[in-house]
Amino acid sequence: MHLQALQLVRCLCTEVSKLDYATAASFFQQPIIVGASFGNNVIVEEILHSFPPAIWSRNHEGHNIFMTAVANRREGIFNLLYQMSGHKRLALRLVDNKMNNILHLAGKLAPTAQLNLVSGAALQMQRELQWYKEVEKHVLPESKAHKNSSGRTPAVEFSVEHKDLVKEGEKWMKDAANSCTVSATLIATIAFAASITVPGGNNGDTGSPIFSNDLAFNIFAAADALSLFSSTASLLMFLSILTARYAEVDFLYSLPRRLIIGLVTLFISITTMMIAFSATIYLVFGDKRAWTIVPIAAIACLPVTLFATLQFPLLMDMIRSTYCPGCFGKRSEDLLF
């Protein structure tokens, strides 16, 4: 069905492009703008291949296809800029009926449907910043200082449009940090207490741990130390989130990176704490009650599994959004115009 629809579009575009310039331009004006607003790359590319001047089509607000793509956050259409040659600069310098250039439109808040594709206000703010920075890379320096009919530069437009989202993002980050700070503090306390109260006690004559030559004791010592260090690192990361200044640009890398490190180190601290606990159980019961060790170790895995199940989706979303935002860039070597 998709192939048949594509063939039909190609046939229609080919036939319309044979008409005189004015008729073809009028015919393609609405379809290419609608295609850009919905992110339909296939329709837009087919029209441009058949009738390149359609790239200058505008809607009732004065938006061309790239301005429409930015306003509706359609990265697939915006990436067509990478397939343009000398006309790219001209397409990016155009302004709409309210004197907004394309960077002004990147500074406006995204449609709700596009915002909701990203979970959490902080990640939504990060996505908005990524869009603004990407568009900013393509425009001329004078476009950054250009004022619209409201007297705002693109940077001011961004700040005004996103002030509520910044507040929501700050609340979201602090709520997450507060919850995790409690967990990290408890784990650090337990790990520190375990390090000074070793299983089996100490030798009264030498002061060294009784089980110091046992492999299970070495596993306990290493796991407990790692749990203490990682929980402390996690605690520091979450505290840095709580005391951050929460400027707009902080949502791009600084705050997400801190939350990622905090969650990863918290996961490590929980895992190593459970390993230390299991090693302690083995030291206490040993081979005498080996049948109790397996079920206890299995139960010890439950908190680790539960944490991973609940936090892994969020962690992966943050890692992808922060370190792999690969939605921008050239997708084809074909030149459109």
Number of C-alpha atoms within 10 A of each C-alpha: 6 7 8 9 10 14 12 12 16 18 13 14 21 16 12 19 19 12 12 9 13 8 12 18 20 12 16 21 19 15 16 27 25 17 20 29 20 15 20 16 19 16 18 22 19 20 26 18 18 19 21 15 15 24 23 16 18 19 15 8 11 17 24 25 27 26 30 26 26 26 21 22 26 21 18 19 24 23 19 24 21 18 16 16 11 8 11 16 14 10 19 20 15 17 22 18 12 12 16 25 24 30 31 28 25 28 26 21 22 21 11 9 9 13 18 12 9 17 12 16 21 24 23 23 25 25 21 24 22 20 19 22 15 16 19 18 10 16 19 12 10 9 21 16 13 18 20 18 10 10 11 16 20 26 18 15 22 22 16 14 14 20 13 12 18 21 15 17 22 23 15 15 23 18 13 16 23 15 11 19 23 12 17 28 17 12 22 25 14 15 25 16 13 20 14 9 12 18 20 14 13 15 12 9 6 8 9 12 16 16 18 16 9 11 12 19 22 15 17 28 19 15 23 27 21 20 30 28 18 24 32 22 19 31 26 17 23 29 18 16 23 19 9 14 11 17 11 18 13 16 25 21 14 14 24 22 18 19 23 20 16 28 27 18 23 26 24 21 30 23 21 25 27 23 21 26 21 23 24 21 19 22 18 14 13 15 11 9 10 12 11 14 17 12 11 14 17 10 13 17 16 12 14 18 12 11 15 15 11 10 13 15 11 15 18 12 14 22 16 12 21 21 10 10 11 9 12 15 15 14 12 11 9 12 12 19 17
